[in-house]
């Protein structure tokens, strides 16, 4: 499951990068893949095949949902030296005949309870309730994820995944070491930013084929780390990340970040419909082709034209990084200077754990 989730996250990163050549990209691969997998519980036929293909779970079809359940247990454990909470919730139209099998499996594997609501006549009340739930589970960092136009009388089922992470750096940055510097967006453009500085030993390496440096910064307990990929050079109006993004695969990611490769060095809200369709998940968003109905699937409507359509896939996030900790909140709905020498003054990429976020 870790390899599948990482492969999916890298493929999604490349697709998002193709759509946004110079802007910042932040997303939680685990939140997205677990939400898609929950929807896949109720998919069949070509819809299920396409979803499995982009999640890259074809070789472990029978173990997908149990694997996500195990990973959720590990991430949500109360004794962890970090906070990583994932909460799932289903909001379903009370008149829609959802199958018990789908509801049982959603609760069993993804801890997602169904809230029966009235989308037909009280969609605004539901919207307020949903935003309140998101606010509670992010805690207070995301106050609104559903706009007034997102829910209406045609809505039948909405799935929400709220993720909250808080980690304390294993070695804190000193507040007195903050300084101003230019951060280079490309070779020609820069902007002034506040930089954090630290002198400490960290694992790092240089990858010649991608012309980039990699630094690992662990959180307290060293179970979770942030990996920083910094291109050695930037050219013209590019960010310097293009070559790295082109070269990066799951196999290379594992090889580049293997402990034997890393040496010690001294340091001084996306709408994913189009993106997922481009990756091959087409039928789920097409009301003439989507297949989510049947006795053992999401709902038991017999007529295809009364079935469910995967209409929107939205992500929203909030992030805060400071000297002693890193906090991010993420909600999904489905409707440094270091010596090698290494000064992170232009664009870099990051990942943590089982590709929890980028």
Order of alpha helices (4+ residues) and beta strands (2+ residues): alpha-alpha-alpha-alpha-beta-alpha-beta-alpha-beta-beta-beta-beta-beta-beta-alpha-alpha-beta-alpha-beta-beta-beta-beta-beta
